[in-house]
Amino acid sequence: MLTRADLAALPEYVPGRTLPGAIKLSSNEVPYGPLPGVVESVTQAMASAHRYPDMAVVTLRERLAQRLGVSPDRIATGCGSVALAEHLATVTCRDGDEILFAWRSFEAYPILTATAGAVAVRVPNTPAHGHDLPAMAAAITERTRLIFVCNPNNPTGTAVRRDELAKFLDAVPSDVLVVLDEAYREFVTDDAVPDGLAAFGDRPNVVVLRTMSKAWGLAGLRVGYLVASPEVAATVRKVVTPFSVSGLAQAAAVAALEAEEEMRRRVQLVIAERERVASAVRSLLPEVPPTQANFVWLPLSGDRATAFAAACEAGGVLVRPFAGDGVRVSIGTPEENDAFLAIAHTFFSAG
Ligand SMILES: Cc1ncc(COP(=O)(O)O)c(C=O)c1O
């Protein structure tokens, strides 16, 4: 066998489906196109496309540092935050070490765990579909090297609060790295849900992971970043695939950061729609948990998740089923959401 035998069982990452002409509510994107200034900046950057980009991503790291109030040496960038999550496994784990996370959560975690040759320790979510932090703390062993706390959690939309997270972090040994994966931070409206960087960023074993893909509208250009201690950030920068943030991606991210006001305006539209969609769906399916992200989670057991996703697809709307567990529906434009709600109404009213 030419490749590692243990990778034969590796599940493939399943991206949200795309079908020409269909409404895409399957990948947690924001539906309003690139932010103002992004297309122009990328077009300009094309003139240098025959050159390698700035490998140290200096301008973007400086802009992020200014915005976040940290020094640039605490920042590492990557080809999407998912790549950084992978790099964090690389820099913490050797064969047989453990990576701990809630389940169900972001589907990349088990894949990157296996890729690193580490062992996944999955702690089931609470009946309310949120992280069970006390159980996660109890699951830490001397092999635990890395912990993901996905806040808000993909795909359930639930979020952990400041006090419970502080208590959890206090319980984690100082030589175990905790990643606060905040891909959906910009959509959080509950004040009790902490900004991981502001609340816990000064702890040396905490890493805050963020992305330009969601609220900032750059999913197609692949830029993520992390804020960590200078030592951890420097180690991650060493293992990042060289030039993995392209010149176009850097130009786009810098331009997007300049359009923060418009980003906030769009996020407000998404939040208003999220509340409307969540309450409409909850009237059909009362178990739908409160969401702090740009998607809603419909817990559906047995074959109901795939059946509902198929019904949505037949009606021209793509959602993200997790077989046996539920369906995640991203928030789109009001018209797109209406199309989804009409299908949901028919499906759930029929029992
Ligand atoms: C929780 C979470 N983290 C990280 C990512 C990765 O996003 P990206 O690689 O586009 O930055 C996603 C994307 O779906 C996510 O849901």
The ligand as a MOL file (V3000), in Angstrom:
LIG
                    3D

  0  0  0     0  0            999 V3000
M  V30 BEGIN CTAB
M  V30 COUNTS 16 16 0 0 0
M  V30 BEGIN ATOM
M  V30 1 C -16.7850 26.2090 12.6150 0
M  V30 2 C -16.0520 26.4030 11.3570 0
M  V30 3 N -14.7360 26.6030 11.4090 0
M  V30 4 C -14.0180 26.7810 10.3140 0
M  V30 5 C -14.6150 26.7720 9.0750 0
M  V30 6 C -13.7370 26.9060 7.8880 0
M  V30 7 O -13.9790 28.0010 7.1330 0
M  V30 8 P -12.8850 28.5300 6.1220 0
M  V30 9 O -11.9160 27.4350 5.8710 0
M  V30 10 O -13.6610 28.8930 4.9200 0
M  V30 11 O -12.2410 29.6930 6.8050 0
M  V30 12 C -15.9830 26.5610 8.9480 0
M  V30 13 C -16.6110 26.5170 7.6350 0
M  V30 14 O -17.6660 26.0090 7.4210 0
M  V30 15 C -16.7160 26.3660 10.1260 0
M  V30 16 O -18.0150 26.1430 10.0970 0
M  V30 END ATOM
M  V30 BEGIN BOND
M  V30 1 1 1 2
M  V30 2 1 2 3
M  V30 3 2 2 15
M  V30 4 2 3 4
M  V30 5 1 4 5
M  V30 6 1 5 6
M  V30 7 2 5 12
M  V30 8 1 6 7
M  V30 9 1 7 8
M  V30 10 2 8 9
M  V30 11 1 8 10
M  V30 12 1 8 11
M  V30 13 1 12 13
M  V30 14 1 12 15
M  V30 15 2 13 14
M  V30 16 1 15 16
M  V30 END BOND
M  V30 END CTAB
M  END
